[in-house]
């Protein structure tokens, strides 16, 4: 059996590219925050958070959670602890859809970031579209 590659470095790079995002280790996992409000958490395959698979838990609305889990239960799940508040889990093993991860990271970030930082995120995207 081959060991799957840990996606945390890739996830970390994407999270920390967001304006004023920072990493805090909590519950033995990397969590990603803006102004100390959490928008993403890594779930390691090596402990009970990932249940043998790598995943990311993302801040979301109940609507988004319902839509994703219903449409793709093989890719998305309701994570323990925070799932009751709308967070959604996404498996990162295999070949993750990093464009989808980015989309969901940005959405989660927008839910907790101050308006000024959301505007900075929008400006980053406007600059990359040109």
C-alpha positions in Angstrom: 0.0 0.0 0.0 1.4 3.4 -1.0 1.3 6.3 1.5 -0.7 9.2 0.2 1.0 12.6 0.0 0.1 15.0 2.8 -1.8 17.9 1.3 -1.2 20.3 4.2 1.7 22.2 2.6 -0.5 23.0 -0.5 -3.5 23.9 1.7 -1.3 26.1 3.9 0.1 28.0 0.9 -3.5 28.7 -0.4 -4.9 29.7 3.0 -2.0 32.0 3.9 -2.2 33.8 0.6 -5.4 35.4 1.7 -5.2 38.9 3.2 -4.0 38.8 6.9 -4.6 35.1 7.2 -2.6 33.2 9.8 -2.2 29.7 11.1 -2.9 28.5 14.6 -2.5 24.9 15.8 -5.6 23.9 17.7 -6.9 20.5 18.6 -3.5 19.1 17.2 -4.4 20.4 13.7 -3.5 23.4 11.6 -6.4 25.9 11.6 -6.5 29.0 9.4 -7.9 32.3 10.6 -8.3 35.9 9.8 -8.4 38.3 12.8 -8.5 35.1 14.8 -11.8 34.0 13.3 -11.4 30.5 11.8 -12.3 29.8 8.2 -10.6 26.5 7.6 -9.1 23.5 9.4 -6.9 20.7 8.2 -8.0 17.2 9.2 -5.1 14.8 9.2 -5.4 11.2 8.1 -3.4 10.2 11.1 -5.9 11.0 13.8 -9.7 10.9 14.5 -10.4 14.2 12.7 -9.6 12.7 9.2 -10.6 9.1 10.0 -7.8 7.7 7.9 -8.2 10.3 5.1 -6.9 13.8 4.6 -9.5 16.5 4.5 -10.2 20.2 5.0 -13.1 21.5 7.0 -14.4 24.8 5.7 -16.6 27.6 7.1 -19.8 27.6 5.1 -23.5 28.2 5.3 -26.0 25.5 5.9 -27.2 26.0 2.3 -23.8 25.5 0.9 -23.2 22.5 3.1 -26.5 20.9 2.0 -25.9 21.5 -1.7 -22.3 20.1 -1.7 -23.0 17.1 0.5 -26.2 16.2 -1.5 -24.5 16.6 -4.9 -21.2 14.9 -4.1 -21.2 12.8 -1.0 -18.1 11.0 -2.3 -16.2 14.4 -2.1 -18.0 16.3 0.7 -19.2 15.5 4.2 -20.6 17.1 7.3 -17.6 17.3 9.7 -18.0 16.5 13.4 -18.2 19.2 16.0 -18.6 22.2 13.5 -21.0 20.6 11.0 -24.0 21.6 13.0 -23.1 25.3 12.3 -22.9 24.8 8.5 -19.2 23.9 8.0 -18.5 21.4 5.2 -15.7 18.9 4.9 -13.9 18.1 1.7 -11.7 15.0 1.2 -8.1 15.9 0.0 -6.8 12.4 -0.7 -6.3 11.3 -4.3 -6.1 14.2 -6.7 -8.0 17.1 -5.0 -9.8 19.7 -7.0 -7.7 22.6 -5.8 -9.8 25.1 -7.8 -12.8 24.0 -5.8 -10.8 24.1 -2.6 -9.8 27.7 -3.4 -13.4 28.7 -4.1 -14.6 27.2 -0.8 -11.7 28.8 1.1 -12.5 32.2 -0.3 -16.2 31.8 0.5 -15.3 30.7 4.1 -12.9 33.6 4.4 -15.6 36.0 3.3 -17.9 34.8 6.0 -15.5 35.8 8.8 -13.2 38.6 7.4 -13.9 42.3 7.9 -15.2 44.1 4.9 -11.9 45.9 4.3 -10.1 42.5 4.0 -12.9 41.1 1.7 -12.3 44.2 -0.5 -8.6 43.3 -0.5 -9.4 39.8 -1.6 -11.6 41.1 -4.4 -8.8 43.4 -5.5 -6.4 40.4 -5.6 -8.9 38.6 -7.9 -9.4 41.6 -10.1 -5.6 41.9 -10.6 -5.3 38.2 -11.5 -8.1 38.4 -14.1 -6.4 41.1 -16.2 
